[in-house]
C-alpha cells in the first residue's frame, strides 16, 4: 500500500549505501540502490546498466533508465515535477516485487519495434508519453495503471499498451492507450454516476466470431456484417445495469462493407451476452471526423462492431433538427423530428415514435413513447424530466446531449422493420 512521506530535500553522501555500484559478489552489469536516494527537481539521474532498487528512490527530477528496471524497494515521488525516461536501445524489462509510482513517464526507446516487458506494477499519475515502444503486460503479467489526473500523449501504432489498461478513480477518460500486435485502438468512456471509479480496458486484434458466435447470434435485429478483425473488453467499475458511454474506433475493420456509412447503413456497437450466448445491438453514433463509434451501454464485458443495413425508410426518411434554443422566438424551440416527405404522421408507421434523451453522463433527462411534431405536444423543449441531481421541470444547462429515436414501420413487403437512430443534440439556454 502506498504511503505518504515527507523528506528534507538534502541528499547526504555518506551513511547510506545508495551508491550505484557493481558490488563484490554481484554481476558487474547491474547497478543497485540500497539506501535512500532523492532526485531533486531540476536535476538528472541516469542508470546505464540494469538497475535494481532495493532501497528508497524518490524521483522529482529527471531519471533516465537505459536498461532493465527491477524494483524491490520504494519507487515513488514527493512532488509533481519528476519524469522518468525509458530510453534504451534494446527491449527493456520493467519488473520487481513492489509497486512503482511515477509521475510523468516517457517511453522513448530508440529501437524500432521496441517492447517494454512489464512484469511489475507500474502506476503513472501525470503524463504518459508513448513516443516509441510497446508496453507489453499481456505476455508478462504486469499491471499498467493510470491515475485520474493523468493524460496520454503520442500513442500510436508504434507505441501503446498491449494488454490491460487500468484507470484509477476516474469518471471519464480518453484515450485508454490500448492496442494489440501492431494495431493501436484506444477506448474512451464516461460513466453514468459521475463517480470516480476504477476501470479496465483491453483490445484484441482477433476475430470475435471465433471466440463468440457470428451473425446468427444477434439479438433483436439482423446484422449484415460483423467486424471480424477485432474486439474490445471493458469494465466500467459500476457493474451491469448502469449506463455509460463507450467510444471505440471504427477504422480497424479493414472491410469495404464498413465504408460509406449513412442512415440506411449504420455501424453499431455490439455487446456479447454470455448468459444468452448472443449479441446485443446498441444504438450508436458514428463520428466521421474521428472515425469512432459511441454508444450508451449498460453492461461490462466484450464489445465489437456490427453493420445493420435496412430497407428504404418510409416517407423518404426522417430529418433530425439537433439544436434546441428554448427562448420562445419560434426557431428551434423544441427538438424537431420530421419526415422528409413533409407529412406530420407517416402512414407507413406501425408505432408511435419513441424518444430518449440523456445528458453527457448518461443520465436520462427525457423519455416518451409518443413523440410529437409541434409545441404543445409531447416534445423535448430543454426541460428536465430526469432523476438523480436533475430536478423535474428545471431548464437544462447548455451543452451536448445524446438522443435515441425508435419506431416500427411497414416495409411494404409484408413485414415490419424497427428503425433506430442515435445522435447528439445541442441545447443552448441563451
C-alpha positions as CSV (number, residue, x, y, z in Angstrom):
1,X,0.0,0.0,0.0
2,X,1.3,3.4,-0.9
3,X,2.3,5.7,2.0
4,X,2.9,9.4,2.0
5,X,6.3,10.6,3.4
6,X,8.0,13.9,3.8
7,X,11.7,14.4,3.4
8,X,14.0,17.4,3.7
9,X,15.5,17.7,0.2
10,X,19.1,17.2,1.2
11,X,20.9,14.2,-0.2
12,X,23.8,13.1,2.1
13,X,26.8,11.5,0.5
14,X,27.6,9.3,3.4
15,X,26.0,6.9,5.9
16,X,23.8,5.3,3.2
17,X,24.8,2.6,0.8
18,X,22.8,4.1,-2.0
19,X,25.9,4.4,-4.2
20,X,25.2,2.9,-7.6
21,X,27.9,0.4,-7.9
22,X,28.8,-3.1,-9.2
23,X,29.4,-4.5,-5.7
24,X,31.6,-7.5,-5.0
25,X,29.7,-10.7,-5.4
26,X,27.2,-9.2,-7.7
27,X,27.1,-9.1,-11.5
28,X,29.2,-6.3,-12.9
29,X,26.4,-5.3,-15.3
30,X,23.8,-4.4,-12.7
31,X,23.6,-1.2,-10.5
32,X,22.0,-1.2,-7.1
33,X,20.4,1.3,-4.8
34,X,20.4,0.1,-1.2
35,X,19.7,3.3,0.7
36,X,17.6,6.5,0.2
37,X,18.0,8.5,-2.9
38,X,16.0,11.7,-3.8
39,X,16.4,13.1,-7.3
40,X,15.6,16.8,-6.8
41,X,13.7,19.0,-9.2
42,X,15.9,20.3,-11.9
43,X,18.5,17.5,-11.5
44,X,19.2,14.5,-13.7
45,X,19.9,10.9,-12.7
46,X,20.9,8.2,-15.2
47,X,21.5,4.5,-15.0
48,X,23.2,2.8,-17.9
49,X,23.2,-0.8,-16.6
50,X,20.3,-2.8,-15.3
51,X,19.1,-1.1,-12.2
52,X,17.8,-2.8,-9.1
53,X,16.3,-0.6,-6.5
54,X,16.3,-2.3,-3.1
55,X,16.1,0.9,-1.1
56,X,14.1,4.1,-1.5
57,X,14.2,6.2,-4.6
58,X,12.1,9.3,-5.0
59,X,12.2,10.9,-8.4
60,X,11.2,14.6,-8.6
61,X,13.8,15.5,-11.3
62,X,14.6,13.6,-14.5
63,X,15.6,9.9,-14.3
64,X,16.9,8.1,-17.3
65,X,16.7,4.3,-17.4
66,X,18.8,2.8,-20.2
67,X,18.4,-0.9,-19.4
68,X,16.2,-3.0,-17.2
69,X,14.4,-1.8,-14.1
70,X,13.9,-4.1,-11.1
71,X,12.1,-2.5,-8.2
72,X,12.2,-4.4,-4.9
73,X,12.1,-1.3,-2.7
74,X,10.2,2.0,-2.7
75,X,10.0,3.8,-6.0
76,X,7.9,6.9,-5.7
77,X,7.8,10.7,-5.8
78,X,7.5,13.6,-3.4
79,X,6.4,16.3,-5.9
80,X,4.6,16.5,-9.2
81,X,7.7,17.5,-11.1
82,X,9.5,14.3,-12.0
83,X,9.8,12.5,-15.3
84,X,11.2,9.0,-15.9
85,X,12.6,8.1,-19.3
86,X,12.8,4.6,-20.5
87,X,15.4,5.3,-23.2
88,X,17.3,2.1,-24.0
89,X,18.5,0.7,-27.4
90,X,17.1,-2.8,-26.8
91,X,13.9,-4.2,-25.3
92,X,13.6,-3.3,-21.6
93,X,12.3,-5.3,-18.7
94,X,10.2,-3.4,-16.0
95,X,9.8,-5.7,-13.1
96,X,10.1,-6.2,-9.3
97,X,8.1,-7.2,-6.3
98,X,7.0,-3.7,-5.2
99,X,4.7,-1.1,-6.8
100,X,6.2,1.6,-8.9
101,X,4.6,5.1,-8.5
102,X,5.9,7.6,-11.1
103,X,4.6,11.0,-12.2
104,X,5.5,11.7,-15.8
105,X,6.8,8.8,-17.9
106,X,8.3,8.9,-21.4
107,X,8.6,5.7,-23.3
108,X,11.3,6.8,-25.8
109,X,13.2,3.6,-26.5
110,X,15.3,4.1,-29.6
111,X,14.9,0.6,-31.0
112,X,12.5,0.3,-33.9
113,X,9.7,-2.1,-32.8
114,X,10.9,-1.9,-29.2
115,X,9.0,-3.6,-26.4
116,X,8.9,-2.9,-22.6
117,X,8.3,-6.2,-20.9
118,X,6.1,-5.2,-18.0
119,X,6.2,-7.8,-15.2
120,X,5.8,-5.4,-12.3
121,X,3.1,-3.0,-11.3
122,X,3.5,0.5,-12.9
123,X,1.4,3.5,-11.8
124,X,1.5,6.8,-13.7
125,X,-0.1,9.9,-12.2
126,X,1.0,12.5,-14.7
127,X,1.7,12.4,-18.4
128,X,2.2,9.1,-20.1
129,X,4.2,9.8,-23.3
130,X,4.1,7.0,-25.8
131,X,6.8,8.2,-28.2
132,X,8.2,4.8,-29.2
133,X,7.8,1.2,-28.0
134,X,5.0,-1.1,-26.9
135,X,4.4,-1.7,-23.2
136,X,3.6,-5.5,-23.1
137,X,1.9,-6.7,-20.0
138,X,-0.3,-9.2,-21.8
139,X,2.6,-11.7,-22.1
140,X,4.4,-10.8,-19.0
141,X,1.7,-10.5,-16.3
142,X,2.4,-6.9,-15.1
143,X,-0.2,-4.2,-14.3
144,X,-0.3,-0.8,-16.1
145,X,-2.4,1.8,-14.2
146,X,-3.2,5.4,-15.0
147,X,-4.2,7.9,-12.3
148,X,-7.4,10.0,-12.7
149,X,-5.4,13.2,-13.3
150,X,-3.0,11.5,-15.9
151,X,-3.1,12.1,-19.6
152,X,-1.9,10.1,-22.6
153,X,0.1,11.7,-25.4
154,X,1.7,10.5,-28.7
155,X,0.1,7.0,-28.5
156,X,0.1,5.4,-32.0
157,X,0.5,2.1,-33.8
158,X,4.2,2.0,-32.7
159,X,3.6,2.8,-29.1
160,X,0.7,1.7,-26.8
161,X,-0.1,-0.9,-24.1
162,X,-0.5,-4.5,-25.3
163,X,-2.7,-5.8,-22.5
164,X,-5.0,-4.4,-19.8
165,X,-5.0,-0.7,-19.1
166,X,-6.4,0.2,-15.7
167,X,-7.6,3.7,-14.8
168,X,-7.9,4.6,-11.2
169,X,-10.6,6.9,-9.7
170,X,-11.9,8.4,-12.9
171,X,-15.4,9.3,-14.1
172,X,-14.3,9.6,-17.7
173,X,-11.1,9.0,-19.6
174,X,-9.9,9.1,-23.2
175,X,-7.9,7.7,-24.7
176,X,-7.0,4.5,-23.0
177,X,-3.8,3.6,-24.9
178,X,-4.9,0.1,-25.8
179,X,-3.6,-2.0,-28.7
180,X,-2.6,-5.4,-29.8
181,X,0.1,-6.7,-32.2
182,X,0.8,-3.6,-34.3
183,X,-2.6,-2.1,-34.0
184,X,-3.5,0.9,-31.8
185,X,-7.2,1.0,-30.9
186,X,-7.9,3.4,-28.0
187,X,-11.0,3.2,-25.8
188,X,-12.9,6.1,-24.3
189,X,-15.5,6.1,-21.6
190,X,-17.7,8.4,-19.5
191,X,-19.8,6.9,-16.7
192,X,-23.3,7.5,-15.6
193,X,-22.9,8.4,-12.0
194,X,-20.0,10.9,-12.2
195,X,-18.3,8.8,-9.5
196,X,-14.6,8.3,-9.7
197,X,-14.3,4.5,-10.3
198,X,-11.6,2.0,-11.2
199,X,-12.0,0.8,-14.7
200,X,-10.2,-1.6,-17.1
201,X,-9.9,-1.8,-20.9
202,X,-8.2,-4.2,-23.4
203,X,-8.1,-4.5,-27.1
204,X,-7.9,-7.8,-29.0
205,X,-6.7,-8.0,-32.6
206,X,-8.6,-11.2,-33.1
207,X,-11.8,-12.5,-34.8
208,X,-14.6,-12.3,-32.3
209,X,-16.7,-14.8,-34.3
210,X,-14.1,-17.5,-33.4
211,X,-14.4,-16.8,-29.7
212,X,-18.1,-15.9,-29.9
213,X,-20.9,-16.8,-32.3
214,X,-21.2,-14.9,-35.5
215,X,-24.1,-13.2,-37.3
216,X,-26.7,-15.7,-36.3
217,X,-26.3,-14.7,-32.6
218,X,-27.6,-11.1,-33.0
219,X,-30.5,-10.3,-30.6
220,X,-33.4,-8.2,-31.7
221,X,-32.2,-7.3,-35.1
222,X,-30.4,-8.8,-38.2
223,X,-26.8,-7.9,-38.7
224,X,-25.5,-7.6,-42.2
225,X,-21.9,-7.9,-41.1
226,X,-19.7,-8.1,-38.1
227,X,-16.1,-6.8,-37.5
228,X,-14.1,-9.9,-37.9
229,X,-10.8,-8.2,-37.1
230,X,-11.1,-7.1,-33.6
231,X,-13.0,-6.7,-30.3
232,X,-12.6,-4.9,-27.0
233,X,-13.1,-5.7,-23.3
234,X,-14.2,-3.1,-20.8
235,X,-15.1,-3.0,-17.2
236,X,-16.7,0.3,-16.0
237,X,-16.5,-0.2,-12.3
238,X,-20.2,0.3,-11.9
239,X,-21.3,-3.2,-12.9
240,X,-24.2,-4.2,-15.1
241,X,-27.3,-2.0,-15.2
242,X,-25.6,1.3,-15.0
243,X,-25.4,3.4,-18.2
244,X,-22.1,4.7,-19.5
245,X,-20.8,6.0,-22.8
246,X,-18.3,3.8,-24.6
247,X,-16.3,5.0,-27.6
248,X,-14.3,2.7,-29.8
249,X,-12.6,3.2,-33.2
250,X,-14.1,2.1,-36.4
251,X,-11.1,2.4,-38.6
252,X,-9.6,-1.1,-37.8
253,X,-12.3,-3.1,-39.6
254,X,-10.3,-3.2,-42.8
255,X,-13.5,-4.2,-44.6
256,X,-15.2,-2.4,-47.5
257,X,-18.6,-3.3,-46.0
258,X,-18.0,-0.7,-43.3
259,X,-17.4,2.1,-45.7
260,X,-19.9,4.8,-46.9
261,X,-21.9,4.8,-43.7
262,X,-25.3,6.6,-43.9
263,X,-28.8,6.4,-42.4
264,X,-29.5,3.2,-44.3
265,X,-26.1,1.6,-43.4
266,X,-25.3,2.0,-39.8
267,X,-22.4,0.9,-37.6
268,X,-23.5,-0.5,-34.2
269,X,-21.7,-1.3,-31.0
270,X,-22.3,-5.0,-30.1
271,X,-22.1,-6.5,-26.6
272,X,-21.7,-10.2,-26.0
273,X,-24.3,-11.6,-23.6
274,X,-22.6,-14.6,-22.1
275,X,-25.8,-15.8,-20.4
276,X,-27.9,-15.8,-23.6
277,X,-24.9,-16.6,-25.9
278,X,-26.0,-13.8,-28.2
279,X,-25.0,-10.3,-29.4
280,X,-27.0,-7.3,-28.1
281,X,-27.0,-4.4,-30.6
282,X,-26.8,-0.9,-29.1
283,X,-28.0,2.4,-30.7
284,X,-24.8,4.0,-31.7
285,X,-23.4,7.3,-33.1
286,X,-20.7,7.2,-35.9
287,X,-18.4,10.2,-36.0
288,X,-16.9,10.5,-39.5
289,X,-14.3,13.1,-38.4
290,X,-12.7,10.9,-35.7
291,X,-13.8,7.5,-37.2
292,X,-15.2,6.4,-33.8
293,X,-18.5,4.9,-32.7
294,X,-20.1,5.9,-29.4
295,X,-22.9,4.0,-27.7
296,X,-24.7,4.4,-24.3
297,X,-24.2,0.8,-23.0
298,X,-25.5,-0.8,-19.8
299,X,-23.1,-3.8,-19.5
300,X,-19.5,-4.6,-19.0
301,X,-17.7,-7.3,-21.0
302,X,-16.8,-7.8,-24.6
303,X,-17.7,-5.5,-27.4
304,X,-17.2,-5.3,-31.2
305,X,-18.8,-3.5,-34.2
306,X,-21.6,-4.7,-36.4
307,X,-23.3,-3.4,-39.5
308,X,-27.1,-3.0,-40.0
309,X,-28.4,-2.3,-43.5
310,X,-32.1,-1.6,-43.7
311,X,-34.7,-1.2,-46.4
312,X,-35.8,2.2,-47.7
313,X,-37.3,4.3,-44.9
314,X,-40.9,5.4,-45.1
315,X,-41.9,8.9,-46.1
316,X,-38.5,9.5,-47.6
317,X,-36.8,9.0,-44.2
318,X,-36.5,11.3,-41.2
319,X,-34.7,14.6,-40.6
320,X,-33.5,15.5,-37.2
321,X,-33.0,19.1,-36.1
322,X,-30.4,18.7,-33.4
323,X,-30.4,22.2,-31.9
324,X,-32.7,23.4,-29.2
325,X,-32.8,27.0,-28.1
326,X,-35.9,27.3,-25.9
327,X,-36.1,31.1,-26.0
328,X,-39.6,31.5,-27.4
329,X,-38.5,33.1,-30.7
330,X,-40.2,30.4,-32.8
331,X,-37.0,28.9,-34.0
332,X,-35.6,25.6,-32.6
333,X,-37.8,25.9,-29.5
334,X,-38.0,22.1,-29.4
335,X,-36.2,19.0,-30.6
336,X,-37.8,18.5,-34.0
337,X,-38.1,15.2,-35.8
338,X,-39.7,15.5,-39.2
339,X,-40.3,13.2,-42.2
340,X,-38.7,14.4,-45.4
341,X,-41.9,13.9,-47.3
342,X,-43.4,16.8,-45.2
343,X,-46.1,14.6,-43.5
344,X,-46.7,15.1,-39.8
345,X,-47.7,11.5,-39.4
346,X,-46.2,9.0,-41.7
347,X,-48.9,6.4,-42.8
348,X,-46.3,3.6,-43.0
349,X,-45.5,3.8,-39.3
350,X,-46.8,0.9,-37.3
351,X,-45.9,2.5,-33.9
352,X,-45.5,5.9,-32.3
353,X,-42.1,7.4,-32.2
354,X,-40.1,6.6,-29.0
355,X,-37.5,9.2,-27.9
356,X,-34.9,9.1,-25.1
357,X,-32.5,11.9,-24.3
358,X,-29.5,11.7,-21.9
359,X,-27.0,14.2,-20.6
360,X,-23.3,13.8,-21.0
361,X,-23.1,11.4,-18.0
362,X,-25.7,9.0,-19.4
363,X,-28.5,10.3,-17.0
364,X,-31.9,10.2,-18.7
365,X,-33.5,13.6,-18.9
366,X,-36.4,12.9,-21.2
367,X,-38.4,10.0,-22.5
368,X,-41.7,9.5,-24.3
369,X,-43.4,6.7,-26.2
370,X,-45.4,9.2,-28.4
371,X,-43.2,12.0,-29.6
372,X,-45.0,14.9,-31.1
373,X,-44.4,17.2,-34.1
374,X,-45.1,20.6,-32.6
375,X,-45.1,22.6,-29.4
376,X,-47.9,21.7,-27.1
377,X,-47.5,18.0,-27.9
378,X,-45.1,15.6,-26.1
379,X,-41.8,17.1,-27.3
380,X,-38.4,18.0,-25.7
381,X,-38.0,21.7,-25.0
382,X,-34.9,21.6,-22.9
383,X,-36.8,20.8,-19.7
384,X,-35.6,18.1,-17.4
385,X,-37.8,15.1,-16.6
386,X,-35.0,13.1,-15.3
387,X,-33.7,11.7,-12.0
388,X,-30.7,12.0,-9.7
389,X,-29.4,15.5,-9.4
390,X,-31.8,16.8,-12.0
391,X,-35.0,18.5,-10.8
392,X,-38.1,17.9,-12.9
393,X,-39.3,21.0,-14.8
394,X,-35.9,22.7,-14.5
395,X,-34.3,24.0,-17.6
396,X,-31.3,22.0,-18.6
397,X,-27.9,23.7,-18.8
398,X,-26.3,24.4,-22.2
399,X,-24.4,21.5,-23.6
400,X,-24.3,18.4,-25.6
401,X,-26.9,15.7,-25.1
402,X,-27.4,12.2,-26.6
403,X,-30.7,11.1,-28.2
404,X,-32.2,7.8,-29.3
405,X,-35.1,7.5,-31.7
406,X,-37.1,4.3,-32.4
407,X,-40.1,3.4,-34.3
408,X,-41.5,0.4,-36.3
409,X,-42.7,0.7,-39.9
410,X,-44.2,-1.3,-42.7
411,X,-41.5,-2.3,-45.3
412,X,-44.2,-2.7,-48.0
413,X,-43.1,-6.3,-48.3
414,X,-45.5,-7.8,-45.8
415,X,-43.1,-7.3,-42.8
416,X,-42.3,-4.8,-40.1
417,X,-39.0,-3.3,-39.5
418,X,-37.7,-1.4,-36.5
419,X,-35.7,1.8,-37.2
420,X,-33.4,3.3,-34.6
421,X,-31.2,6.3,-34.7
422,X,-28.8,7.8,-32.1
423,X,-27.0,11.1,-32.2
424,X,-26.0,14.3,-30.4
425,X,-28.3,17.1,-29.6
426,X,-27.2,20.7,-28.6
427,X,-29.1,22.7,-26.1
428,X,-28.5,26.4,-25.5
429,X,-30.2,28.2,-22.7
430,X,-29.2,31.6,-24.1
